[in-house]
Amino acid sequence: MPSPQDARVAVILASAGRPDLLGELVADLARQTLTGFDVVVSVPDAASLPSAPLPEHVRVVHARGLTTQRNAGLDAAPEATHVFFFDDDAVVRPDYLEQAMAFFEHHPDVVALTGRVLLDGAVGDAISVSAAAEALAASETGPLGGQWTPSQTLYGCNFAVRRAGVPHERFDERLPLYGWLEDHDYARRMLRHGAMAKVDDCVIVHRGVKSGGRTAHARLGYAQVMNPAYFHHKGSFPTALAWDETMRRVSKNAVLSLGGPEREWRRLRLRGNLLAAGDLLRRRFTPERMAQLPPDGR
């Protein structure tokens, strides 16, 4: 196991079609109290890169699809002993990397950690830049608590991995586009190698900025059913977890498709749910088919 002096830290940022957000995050990371780390930006095309030149220490790799982009980032940083992943709409407290590395040093059995999300726009309205900055500034006024809890999940917007002993664990490239539940699949496989933790002193705001394009609800509905079944089939999800992840979404789609303001797009998701169920009845575990469906599932 490398000593703190020998540790090499890399931050991998996978982004697509959101150059302004990516540029803000790269600039934000320059304020980290830990220095000397590398940044790998993984994007599908040049149009996804910020218009301003990136700093010299930032490497750029090209790949398409979240899981493939994250793997390309790993390939670009083979010397890294610790790898951090942030969504492009994360706002990271300046001491996040420093606190994470200190935690890894004092907990050698922990192979991965995820931080504390103060505000999360993914579960509601997007968080503004000013609101994110205010929340993070307020969190810095109190002393570090050193609190953490064991975890079985890694929240995809912010997590870190100790690479020693697990270089073979990669993200499943059969999951297309944004890789529904890819972070849960990866986390469950990491648990085979050691403990994971949710660390309160590693703090971010997840702005939850929605992409400008129209949501392909039928495709998402397909992944809601297919991906948990596929993870169970390959052994990363236990039966209870796969069933829970599936039925919570399907039941909600079914109920809300009957009426109300969400009726139309809930019906599209339910159509995708049923298409995936049909494939599973034929013993077809095909998460990649999501990308082949038209947005309305017809």
C-alpha positions, 0 to 999 in steps of 0.5 A: 500500500503506498504511503501518503508521500507516494500517493498519486491522485487523479480526478476523472470528469466525464461530461457530454454536451455541457462545456460551460459546466465542465469549465466551471468544475475544472476551475473550481477544483483549482481551489482544492487544499490538496495540490499536485493531483491530475485531472482527466476530462473524458468527453465524446467530442470537442464540442463538449470541451470548454471554450477557454483553454484547459490548464496544462495538468488536465488531460483530455480523452475522448469516449462516448457513454458514461461508463466508457468515458469513466473507463477511458479516464481510468486508462489515462491515469494508470499511475494513480493510487486514488481516483476521484469521480465527480459529475460535471454539475458538482460543486466541491468544497475546497478540502474534499480531496484533502479530507478523503485522502486523510480518511483513506490513510486512517482506514486502510480497509476502506476501498471506496468512499462517497461524500456528504451532499449538502444540497441535491438538485437531482431530486428536485429543482436545480441548485443555483451557483450562488445557493451552492456557494452559500451552502458550502461556505456555511458548512465550513464554519463548523469544525470537522466532525470526523463522522462516517458510516459504512456504506453499500453504495457510491453516489455517482456524483461524487466518490473516490476509489483506492486503486490498490488491489482493484485495478481490474474493477471497471465500469460496465460498458454494456450500459449505454448512454448515461448508464442507469444505476452504473454507480450501484453496480460498481459499488456492489462489485467493490464491496467484494474487495473491502469496506466502503464509507460515507464520509461527512467531512467530504462535502459537495453540492450536486446542482442537478442541472438538467440537460437541454435535450428532451428526456427519452422516457421510453429508453429510461423506462427500459433501463429501469427494468432491464439494468437491475435484472442484468446486474442480478444475472451477472451477480452484482445485485442480490435478488432483494435489491434488484426487485426493490430497484425495479418495482419502486419505479414500475409501480410509480410509473403505473400509478402516475400514468393513470392521470395527472400532469405526468401522465404522458411521460409516465406512460412512455416510461411504462412502455419501456418497462414493458419492453424490457420485461418482454425481453427478460421473459425471453431470457434476453439480458440486453441493457445495450438495447436501451440506446437502440430504442426510439425515444417513444419506444415504438 
